[in-house]
Amino acid sequence: MAPDRAPRQHVEKVAGSRRARLTAAPGTTGEPRPADEDRGAEASASSDSGPNDERMKRDVPPHY
């Protein structure tokens, strides 16, 4: 391996679990960020609806 490689994520084994966990990617934190933070206020203020939205809400699948 070349010594000048960039840092990477690593797999961590979790005791008592069937799944492994990845470490945080370099330059990021391990904490999740809520989706609302990404969009900001402009997404919640815009409630644009398309021409077929009301029809889609009324439609019922044939197996109901």
Stockholm file with secondary structure:
# STOCKHOLM 1.0

chainA/1-64         MAPDRAPRQHVEKVAGSRRARLTAAPGTTGEPRPADEDRGAEASASSDSGPNDERMKRDVPPHY
#=GR chainA/1-64 SS CCTTCCCCCCEEECTTCSSEEECCCTTSCSSCCCHHHHHCHHHHHCCCCCTTHHHHHHCCCTTC
#=GC SS_cons        CCTTCCCCCCEEECTTCSSEEECCCTTSCSSCCCHHHHHCHHHHHCCCCCTTHHHHHHCCCTTC
//
